[in-house]
Amino acid sequence: MKLLSDLLYKTGIEELSGVTTISIDKICFDSRQVSEGTLFVAVRGSKSDGHDFIKEVIAKGAVAVVCEEMPAEMIPGITFVRVKDSSYALAIICSNYYDQPSSKLKLIGVTGTNGKTTTVSLLYSVFRQLGHKTGLLSTVRNFVNDLELAATHTTPDPLQLNALLAKMVEAGCTYCFMEVSSHAIVQHRIAGLEFAGGVFTNITRDHLDYHKTFDEYIRAKKGFFDLLPADAFAIINADDRNGRIMVQNTKAKVKTFGLMGVADYKAKVLESTISGLLISIDGNDVLCRLAGTFNAYNLLGVYVTALLLGEEKLHVLTALSTLLPPEGRFEQINSQQGVTGIVDYAHTPDALKNVLLTINDIRAGKEQVITIVGCGGDRDAGKRPQMAAIACEQSDRVILTSDNPRSEDPEAIIAEMKAGVPIHQMKKVLSVTDRREAIRTACALAKPGDIILLAGKGHEKYQEIKGVKYPFDDKQVLEESLELC
């Protein structure tokens, strides 16, 4: 129970009707969850507007409403608070409700197009190894020390987010590593949080169904670094040409890392195999069990973050040598017939290209690379032909299939992908709409030594079709299909 006046601190009140000395038992922005003693925040969403449900939530017991537009009729006994942006106010209110939990630990945000999940997961593992009580907020899973909690979004809504941070504080966590999505930044889900540092991995085309243009997507990511305070650090990938844009207006202390150009922290890949990397980091050779140059960047970003948080160099390097990739990130399956399966979340053109380049760099030369790939429905359609073109350029055989078609016709999505395939490469392409059948087809085509890349869904345990999420685990289906071949 909190006083409304305390919850409204720093929300930017523009108009007030009623008293703020009332007690609040619960915060809601979903009208279906309102009960007695609730503060309801009317948020304007893409599918519904919370302002349309004000009368309904008051009938359910809401005692106060935060909104951007005052109702035509005031209701006696109900406090109305007008703010400029309800989404921003919601995040501040949630932080206040849980007593600003982010200020009681070192919160590190990681943003970028690719590598967010791997970077935060590796940081969590490293700091656990170094003896710290640590929290993790990621696309794959959330952790409060060893307690695993379900993850439903890359970055949770402000209510869930602050509740999770409060659990971490209660459990004695001193660090939390979290993915920060572009949606979360522009929707103010991270407003009110105090970050000790931020990491930029890279930026390539993604989420243009939401942001509309690549420039808007860049501005969204940059918004995170604009929020960092002067006593925080901002770590950027110097080899990404947009890295410097991220920190143009940041107050934070900027540090750079890279493999190619000038940077504060450097690494070099000495040897790359399907089982891992031998890399030199700041002049020290480290054998790591993560494959691919893209993971060299992830490991270097983790190293720099740990050092800036005060950890000993040799302790960090030792921890890096023990790490395993997160679920669905270049995850390998070896069949008895000698076929190697790789499950990866690659769902952007750049991510798919990086994974396939890694596979081609480490292949012996004669084995086939068979790529199974699809594109999600109700998302950026512009990347569909690009994904197919990259798959064909870097693979011996390609099977175009369904990803999460959502409300779209999966065959129409595949047709849009196929439009990107050059005529001379059409002969290497098969279209198999059913994802399970596509995986079985790839396994039937594979011979000993061949490599099958199953791209797009990674860790996900479902396939979304016409509003229904059906159980589907890429790794499990690939394992079963390899056993049958």
C-alpha positions in Angstrom: 0.0 0.0 0.0 1.4 3.4 -1.0 0.1 7.0 -0.9 -0.8 8.3 -4.3 1.2 11.5 -3.7 4.4 9.3 -3.4 3.7 7.4 -6.6 3.2 10.6 -8.6 6.7 11.9 -7.7 8.4 13.1 -11.0 5.6 12.1 -13.3 5.1 15.6 -14.5 1.5 16.5 -13.4 -0.2 19.0 -15.6 -3.7 18.9 -14.0 -5.2 17.4 -10.9 -8.7 16.8 -9.8 -9.2 15.3 -6.3 -6.8 14.4 -3.5 -3.5 12.6 -3.5 -3.5 11.5 0.1 -5.4 8.3 -0.7 -3.9 4.8 -0.4 -3.1 2.7 -3.5 -3.1 -1.1 -3.3 -2.4 -1.8 -6.9 -1.3 -0.3 -10.2 -2.9 -1.4 -13.5 -2.8 -0.3 -17.1 -4.9 -3.3 -18.2 -8.6 -2.6 -17.4 -9.2 -6.4 -17.0 -7.0 -6.5 -13.9 -8.5 -3.6 -12.0 -9.9 -4.3 -8.5 -10.6 -2.3 -5.3 -8.0 0.3 -4.4 -6.4 0.4 -7.9 -4.5 3.3 -9.6 -5.4 2.9 -13.3 -3.0 4.4 -15.8 -4.7 5.1 -19.2 -2.1 4.2 -21.8 -2.7 4.7 -25.5 -1.6 1.5 -27.2 -1.5 0.3 -30.8 -4.7 -1.7 -30.5 -6.6 0.0 -27.7 -6.7 3.2 -25.7 -6.9 3.0 -22.0 -9.0 6.2 -21.9 -11.9 4.3 -23.4 -12.1 2.1 -20.2 -12.1 4.8 -17.5 -15.7 4.4 -16.6 -15.3 0.6 -16.5 -12.3 0.6 -14.2 -14.0 3.0 -11.8 -17.0 0.6 -11.6 -14.5 -2.1 -10.7 -13.0 -0.2 -7.8 -10.3 2.1 -9.2 -9.8 5.1 -6.9 -7.5 7.1 -9.1 -6.8 7.5 -12.8 -3.7 8.9 -14.6 -4.5 10.0 -18.1 -3.5 12.3 -20.9 -7.0 13.7 -21.4 -9.4 14.5 -18.5 -12.9 12.9 -18.9 -15.8 15.1 -19.8 -17.5 14.2 -16.5 -15.6 14.1 -13.3 -16.8 11.4 -10.9 -17.0 12.4 -7.2 -14.5 10.6 -4.9 -12.2 9.7 -7.8 -8.8 11.4 -8.3 -7.9 12.3 -11.9 -4.3 13.2 -12.8 -3.5 14.6 -16.2 0.1 14.1 -17.5 1.7 14.7 -20.9 2.6 11.1 -21.5 0.8 8.2 -19.7 3.4 5.6 -20.8 6.2 7.7 -19.3 4.2 8.3 -16.1 3.4 4.6 -15.8 7.1 3.7 -15.7 7.9 6.4 -13.1 4.9 5.3 -11.0 6.0 1.7 -11.1 9.5 2.6 -10.1 8.1 4.7 -7.2 5.8 1.9 -6.2 8.7 -0.5 -5.8 10.9 2.1 -4.1 13.3 2.7 -7.1 14.8 -0.8 -7.1 17.2 0.0 -9.9 19.0 2.5 -7.7 19.8 -0.3 -5.2 21.9 -2.4 -7.6 24.2 -1.9 -10.6 21.9 -2.2 -13.6 23.5 -2.6 -17.0 21.5 -2.4 -20.2 22.6 -4.0 -23.5 21.0 -2.8 -26.8 21.6 -3.4 -30.5 20.1 -5.5 -33.2 22.1 -8.7 -32.7 24.0 -10.1 -29.7 21.9 -8.7 -26.9 20.7 -12.0 -25.5 24.2 -13.6 -25.8 25.9 -10.6 -24.2 23.6 -10.3 -21.1 23.5 -14.1 -20.7 27.3 -14.3 -20.7 27.6 -11.3 -18.3 25.2 -13.1 -15.9 27.2 -16.3 -16.1 30.5 -14.5 -15.6 29.4 -12.5 -12.6 27.8 -15.6 -11.0 31.2 -17.3 -11.5 32.9 -14.4 -9.9 30.8 -14.8 -6.8 28.2 -12.1 -7.2 24.5 -12.3 -6.6 23.2 -11.4 -10.0 20.0 -10.9 -11.9 19.2 -11.4 -15.6 16.5 -10.0 -17.8 16.6 -11.5 -21.3 14.6 -12.7 -24.3 15.2 -16.3 -23.4 14.8 -16.3 -19.6 15.0 -14.2 -16.5 16.9 -15.1 -13.4 17.1 -13.8 -9.8 20.3 -15.5 -8.7 19.5 -19.2 -9.4 15.7 -18.7 -9.5 14.5 -18.9 -13.1 11.4 -16.8 -14.1 9.5 -16.9 -17.4 10.4 -14.3 -20.0 7.7 -13.1 -22.3 9.2 -10.0 -23.9 12.8 -8.8 -24.7 12.1 -6.0 -22.2 9.1 -6.5 -19.8 6.5 -3.8 -19.2 7.3 -1.3 -16.5 5.2 -3.1 -13.8 6.8 -6.5 -14.4 10.2 -4.9 -14.9 10.2 -3.0 -11.6 8.7 -6.0 -9.8 11.6 -8.2 -11.1 14.2 -5.7 -10.0 12.6 -5.5 -6.6 12.8 -9.3 -6.3 16.5 -9.0 -7.1 17.1 -6.4 -4.5 15.2 -8.5 -1.9 17.4 -11.5 -2.9 20.6 -9.5 -2.3 21.6 -9.1 -6.0 24.2 -6.5 -6.6 24.1 -6.6 -10.4 21.4 -7.0 -13.0 22.1 -7.4 -16.8 19.1 -6.7 -19.1 18.3 -6.5 -22.7 17.0 -3.1 -23.8 14.8 -3.3 -26.9 14.0 -0.4 -29.3 10.3 -0.8 -28.5 11.0 -0.5 -24.8 13.0 2.7 -25.3 10.4 4.5 -27.4 7.5 3.2 -25.2 9.3 4.6 -22.1 9.3 1.1 -20.4 12.8 1.9 -19.0 11.9 5.5 -17.8 12.8 6.0 -14.2 15.4 3.3 -14.1 18.9 4.2 -13.0 21.5 2.5 -15.2 25.2 2.1 -14.2 26.1 1.4 -17.8 25.0 0.6 -21.3 26.5 -1.5 -24.1 25.9 -1.2 -27.8 26.5 -4.3 -29.8 25.7 -3.4 -33.4 22.7 -2.1 -35.5 21.3 -3.5 -38.8 17.8 -3.6 -40.3 15.1 -4.9 -37.9 11.7 -3.9 -36.6 10.9 -1.6 -39.5 7.3 -2.7 -39.3 7.3 -0.7 -36.1 9.9 2.1 -36.6 9.1 2.5 -40.3 12.6 3.7 -41.3 16.1 2.7 -40.4 16.9 6.2 -39.2 14.0 6.0 -36.7 15.3 2.7 -35.5 18.7 4.2 -35.0 17.2 7.1 -33.1 15.3 4.7 -30.9 18.5 2.9 -29.9 20.3 6.1 -29.4 17.6 7.2 -27.0 18.9 4.7 -24.4 22.4 6.3 -24.3 20.9 9.8 -24.2 19.3 8.7 -20.8 22.5 7.5 -19.2 23.8 9.7 -16.3 27.3 11.2 -16.1 28.5 8.6 -13.6 27.6 5.7 -15.9 29.6 4.2 -18.7 28.7 3.7 -22.4 30.5 0.9 -24.3 30.2 0.9 -28.0 31.3 -1.4 -30.8 33.8 0.8 -32.7 33.6 -1.5 -35.8 29.9 -0.6 -36.3 29.7 2.7 -38.2 26.7 3.8 -36.2 28.4 3.2 -32.9 29.5 6.8 -32.5 26.0 8.1 -33.3 24.7 6.2 -30.3 26.8 8.3 -27.9 26.7 11.7 -29.6 24.6 13.2 -26.8 25.4 10.9 -23.9 26.6 12.2 -20.6 28.2 8.8 -19.8 31.9 8.0 -20.0 32.4 6.4 -23.4 34.6 3.3 -24.1 35.1 1.5 -27.3 35.9 -2.1 -28.3 36.6 -3.8 -31.7 38.4 -6.3 -33.7 39.4 -4.2 -36.7 39.6 -0.4 -36.2 41.0 1.8 -33.5 39.4 1.1 -30.1 40.1 1.3 -26.4 39.9 -2.5 -26.0 41.0 -4.8 -28.8 40.7 -8.5 -29.7 41.9 -10.7 -32.5 40.5 -14.1 -33.7 43.5 -16.5 -33.8 41.6 -19.6 -34.7 38.0 -20.4 -35.5 36.4 -23.8 -35.5 32.9 -25.2 -35.1 33.6 -25.9 -31.5 34.9 -22.5 -30.5 37.4 -19.7 -30.8 40.9 -19.0 -29.9 41.1 -15.2 -29.4 43.6 -12.7 -28.1 42.0 -10.2 -25.8 44.3 -7.3 -24.7 47.3 -9.6 -25.5 46.0 -12.6 -23.6 45.1 -15.8 -25.6 41.8 -17.3 -24.5 40.1 -20.5 -25.8 36.4 -20.0 -25.8 33.6 -22.5 -26.5 31.5 -20.0 -28.6 31.9 -20.1 -32.3 32.1 -17.3 -34.9 33.5 -13.8 -35.2 30.2 -12.4 -34.1 30.7 -14.1 -30.7 34.2 -12.6 -30.5 32.5 -9.3 -30.4 30.1 -10.5 -27.8 32.9 -11.9 -25.6 34.9 -8.7 -25.9 31.9 -6.6 -24.9 31.4 -8.8 -21.9 35.1 -8.4 -21.0 35.0 -4.6 -21.2 31.9 -4.4 -19.1 33.3 -6.6 -16.4 36.5 -4.5 -16.3 34.6 -1.2 -16.0 32.6 -2.8 -13.2 35.9 -3.3 -11.3 36.6 -7.0 -11.9 40.1 -8.4 -12.2 41.3 -8.9 -15.7 42.6 -12.5 -15.3 39.5 -13.6 -13.3 37.3 -12.3 -16.2 39.4 -14.0 -18.9 39.3 -17.3 -17.0 35.5 -17.1 -16.7 35.2 -16.3 -20.4 37.0 -19.6 -21.2 34.2 -21.6 -19.5 31.2 -20.0 -21.1 28.6 -21.8 -23.3 26.3 -20.1 -25.8 22.7 -19.3 -24.6 19.9 -21.6 -25.8 19.1 -21.2 -29.5 22.3 -19.2 -30.3 24.5 -21.3 -32.6 23.4 -24.3 -30.6 24.9 -27.5 -32.1 23.5 -31.0 -32.5 25.7 -33.9 -33.7 24.0 -36.9 -35.2 25.3 -40.5 -35.2 25.5 -40.3 -39.0 28.0 -37.4 -38.8 25.6 -34.6 -39.7 25.9 -31.4 -37.7 22.8 -29.4 -36.9 22.9 -25.8 -35.8 19.9 -24.0 -34.3 20.2 -20.2 -34.3 17.8 -17.3 -33.6 19.1 -15.4 -36.7 16.0 -13.6 -37.9 17.5 -10.5 -39.5 19.5 -10.4 -42.8 22.7 -9.4 -40.9 22.4 -12.1 -38.3 21.7 -14.8 -40.9 24.7 -13.7 -43.0 27.0 -13.7 -39.9 26.0 -17.2 -38.9 26.4 -18.5 -42.5 29.8 -16.8 -42.9 30.9 -18.4 -39.7 29.8 -21.9 -40.9 31.6 -21.3 -44.3 34.7 -20.2 -42.5 35.0 -23.3 -40.5 33.7 -26.0 -43.0 36.3 -28.4 -44.4 35.2 -27.6 -48.0 33.3 -30.5 -49.5 30.4 -30.8 -47.1 27.0 -29.2 -48.0 25.5 -26.4 -46.0 21.7 -26.8 -46.0 19.9 -23.8 -44.6 16.2 -23.9 -43.4 14.8 -20.4 -43.1 11.6 -18.5 -42.9 10.3 -15.0 -42.0 7.8 -14.0 -39.4 4.3 -12.6 -40.4 3.1 -9.2 -39.4 6.6 -7.9 -39.3 9.0 -6.1 -41.6 8.3 -7.6 -45.1 11.2 -5.8 -46.7 13.7 -8.1 -45.3 12.1 -11.3 -46.7 13.8 -11.3 -50.1 17.0 -10.2 -48.5 17.0 -13.2 -46.1 16.4 -15.6 -49.0 19.1 -14.0 -51.1 21.7 -14.3 -48.3 20.7 -17.9 -47.6 21.2 -18.8 -51.3 24.5 -16.9 -51.6 26.0 -18.7 -48.6 24.4 -22.2 -48.8 24.5 -25.2 -51.0 20.8 -26.0 -50.5 18.0 -23.8 -49.1 14.6 -24.7 -47.8 12.2 -21.8 -47.5 9.6 -22.5 -44.8 7.2 -21.0 -42.2 8.6 -19.1 -39.2 5.8 -17.6 -37.1 3.3 -16.6 -39.9 0.9 -15.1 -37.4 -2.0 -13.6 -39.3 -0.4 -13.9 -42.7 -0.6 -16.7 -45.3 2.7 -18.6 -44.9 2.8 -19.4 -48.6 2.5 -15.7 -49.4 5.5 -15.0 -47.1 7.6 -17.7 -48.8 6.7 -16.2 -52.2 8.0 -12.8 -51.1 11.2 -14.5 -49.9 11.6 -16.4 -53.1 11.4 -13.1 -55.0 14.9 -12.3 -53.7 16.4 -15.5 -55.1 18.5 -14.9 -58.3 17.3 -17.0 -61.3 20.6 -18.9 -61.5 20.2 -20.1 -57.9 16.6 -21.2 -58.1 17.7 -24.8 -58.6 19.1 -25.0 -55.1 15.8 -23.8 -53.4 12.9 -25.9 -52.1 9.7 -24.4 -50.6 8.2 -26.5 -47.8 5.5 -24.6 -46.0 5.2 -27.0 -43.0 8.2 -26.3 -40.7 8.4 -29.8 -39.3 8.4 -31.3 -42.8 11.0 -28.8 -43.9 13.3 -29.9 -41.2 12.7 -33.6 -42.1 13.4 -32.8 -45.7 16.8 -31.2 -44.8 17.8 -34.2 -42.7 16.8 -36.5 -45.6 19.0 -34.5 -48.0 22.0 -34.4 -45.6 24.9 -36.7 -46.0 27.7 -37.5 -43.4 29.7 -34.3 -42.8 27.0 -31.9 -44.0 25.8 -29.0 -41.9 22.2 -28.1 -41.4 21.4 -24.5 -40.2 17.9 -24.1 -38.8 17.5 -20.4 -38.5 14.9 -17.9 -37.2 13.3 -19.2 -34.0 16.1 -20.3 -31.8 15.0 -20.7 -28.2 11.2 -20.2 -29.0 9.0 -23.2 -28.0 6.0 -22.3 -30.1 4.9 -21.5 -33.7 2.3 -18.7 -33.9 -0.4 -19.3 -36.6 -3.6 -17.3 -36.9 -3.4 -16.1 -33.3 -2.7 -19.5 -31.8 0.7 -20.5 -30.4 1.3 -24.2 -31.1 4.0 -26.1 -29.3 7.1 -26.2 -31.5 10.8 -26.6 -30.5 13.3 -26.3 -33.3 16.0 -28.1 -31.5 13.8 -31.0 -30.4 12.3 -31.4 -33.9 15.8 -31.3 -35.5 17.1 -33.9 -33.0 14.2 -36.2 -33.7 14.5 -35.8 -37.5 18.3 -36.5 -37.4 17.7 -39.7 -35.5 15.2 -40.9 -38.2 17.7 -40.3 -41.1 
